């Protein structure tokens, strides 16, 4: 609980009463490596904070080699199929733990209750949504403005631990190239 408290303290000051109410709604979940914990067409009912581990966000395909990885989330970040969570409609993608992962989750209904019952709930919700949006916007801009090689270099300057925990096939999909093209990029660098 200390990690999420430290994260939220960066956003706003939370009273002890609000914090106690919020944490009473959190559920710790441990997800085994390679487990898909939100499947295609399921409705996302949780927004979660990663205490440890790495989560991949991807569009599954019949041929696993054609899956499209479009996001990763790490320790001290929130993870959710956020569009599905907000609209309570089926998700167009899946969430998979790439390592053993521990998350703190709150359900959609419990979060609505936090918004109603606490002074800080709406602020936390808005600021968290803004941070998720900025991550998405930055990724889109990188895809539009940078070459594949520049995206690869930028990714590993920002997240050097990726090489240790994420298979190259997911990284190649994430930066928008084939595994062969990624191999050529890695040889050049």
C-alpha positions in Angstrom: 0.0 0.0 0.0 2.9 2.3 0.6 3.8 2.4 -3.2 0.3 3.6 -4.2 0.3 6.1 -1.3 3.6 7.5 -2.5 2.3 7.8 -6.0 -0.9 9.5 -5.0 0.9 11.8 -2.6 2.7 13.2 -5.7 -0.7 14.2 -7.1 -2.5 15.6 -4.0 -2.7 15.5 -0.2 -5.1 12.9 1.0 -6.8 13.0 4.4 -6.5 10.0 6.7 -10.3 9.4 6.4 -10.2 9.5 2.6 -7.2 7.3 2.5 -8.8 4.7 4.8 -11.9 4.7 2.7 -10.0 4.4 -0.6 -7.7 1.6 0.6 -10.7 -0.3 2.0 -11.8 -0.7 -1.6 -8.5 -2.0 -2.9 -7.9 -5.7 -3.6 -4.4 -7.1 -3.9 -4.2 -9.6 -6.8 -1.2 -11.8 -7.7 -1.0 -12.8 -11.4 1.3 -15.5 -12.6 3.7 -14.9 -15.4 2.2 -15.2 -18.9 -1.4 -15.0 -17.6 -3.9 -13.1 -19.6 -6.0 -11.3 -16.9 -8.3 -9.4 -19.2 -9.5 -11.2 -22.3 -10.7 -9.8 -25.6 -14.4 -8.8 -25.4 -14.5 -8.9 -21.6 -15.6 -5.8 -19.9 -12.8 -4.2 -17.9 -14.1 -3.9 -14.3 -10.8 -2.8 -12.6 -8.3 -0.1 -12.7 -5.1 -1.4 -11.1 -1.8 -0.1 -9.7 1.2 -2.3 -10.3 3.2 -3.0 -7.2 5.6 -5.3 -9.0 5.8 -6.8 -12.4 5.3 -5.9 -16.1 2.0 -6.0 -18.0 1.6 -6.1 -21.8 -1.3 -4.5 -23.6 -2.0 -6.2 -27.0 -4.5 -7.1 -29.7 -4.6 -10.9 -30.1 -4.6 -12.6 -33.4 -5.3 -16.2 -34.5 -1.6 -16.4 -35.4 0.3 -15.4 -32.2 3.1 -14.0 -34.4 0.7 -11.4 -35.7 -0.4 -10.1 -32.3 0.0 -6.3 -32.0 1.6 -5.1 -28.8 0.8 -1.5 -28.2 1.7 -0.9 -24.6 3.6 -2.0 -21.5 3.0 -0.9 -17.9 5.5 -1.3 -15.0 5.9 -1.1 -11.3 4.3 2.1 -9.9 2.0 2.7 -12.9 -1.7 2.2 -13.4 -3.0 -0.4 -15.8 -6.4 -0.9 -17.2 -8.2 -1.3 -20.5 -9.3 2.2 -19.7 -11.7 2.8 -22.5 -13.5 -0.4 -21.6 -13.4 0.5 -17.9 -14.9 4.0 -18.6 -17.6 2.9 -20.9 -18.2 -0.5 -19.4 -18.2 -2.0 -22.9 -16.2 -5.0 -24.2 -12.5 -4.6 -24.5 -10.8 -4.6 -28.0 -7.6 -5.9 -26.5 -6.0 -8.0 -23.8 -3.8 -7.5 -20.7 -1.1 -10.1 -20.0 1.3 -10.3 -17.1 4.8 -10.8 -18.6 6.3 -11.5 -15.2 4.8 -12.6 -11.9 2.9 -9.4 -11.1 1.2 -8.0 -8.0 -1.5 -5.3 -8.5 -3.8 -3.4 -6.3 -7.2 -3.2 -8.0 -10.4 -1.2 -7.5 -13.7 -2.1 -9.2 -15.6 0.3 -11.3 -18.5 0.5 -8.8 -16.1 0.9 -5.8 -14.3 3.7 -7.7 -17.6 5.5 -8.3 -18.2 5.2 -4.6 -14.8 6.7 -3.8 -15.6 9.6 -6.1 -18.9 10.3 -4.3 -17.7 9.7 -0.7 -14.3 11.4 -0.6 -13.1 14.9 -1.1 -10.1 13.8 -3.1 -11.6 11.0 -5.2 -12.5 13.1 -8.3 -9.2 14.9 -8.3 -7.3 11.6 -8.2 -9.5 10.1 -10.9 -9.0 13.1 -13.2 -5.2 13.3 -12.7 -4.8 9.6 -13.2 -6.8 9.7 -16.4 -4.7 12.7 -17.6 -1.5 10.7 -16.9 -2.9 7.7 -18.8 -3.8 10.0 -21.7 -0.4 11.6 -21.8 1.3 8.1 -22.1 -1.0 7.2 -25.0 -0.5 10.6 -26.7 3.3 10.3 -26.4 3.2 6.8 -28.0 1.1 8.0 -30.9 3.4 11.0 -31.5 6.5 8.7 -31.4 4.9 6.4 -34.0 4.2 9.4 -36.3 7.4 11.4 -35.8 10.2 8.9 -35.1 11.9 6.2 -37.2 11.7 2.7 -36.0 15.4 2.9 -34.9 14.7 6.2 -33.0 11.7 4.6 -31.3 13.8 1.6 -30.2 16.6 3.8 -28.9 14.2 6.1 -27.0 12.3 3.1 -25.5 15.5 1.7 -24.0 16.8 5.0 -22.8 13.5 5.5 -20.9 13.1 1.8 -19.9 16.5 0.0 -20.0 15.0 -2.9 -17.9 12.9 -3.9 -20.9 15.6 -6.0 -22.5 15.6 -8.3 -19.4 11.9 -9.0 -19.1 10.2 -8.4 -22.5 10.6 -10.8 -25.4 12.0 -9.1 -28.6 8.9 -10.2 -30.6 6.8 -8.0 -28.3 9.2 -5.1 -28.6 9.3 -5.3 -32.4 5.5 -5.2 -32.5 5.5 -2.3 -30.0 7.8 -0.1 -32.1 5.9 -1.2 -35.3 8.5 -3.4 -37.1 9.0 -7.0 -37.9 11.2 -9.2 -35.7 13.7 -9.3 -38.7 13.8 -5.4 -38.9 14.4 -5.2 -35.2 17.3 -7.6 -35.5 18.8 -5.4 -38.2 18.3 -2.3 -36.0 19.9 -4.0 -33.0 22.9 -5.0 -35.2 23.4 -1.3 -36.3 23.3 0.1 -32.8 
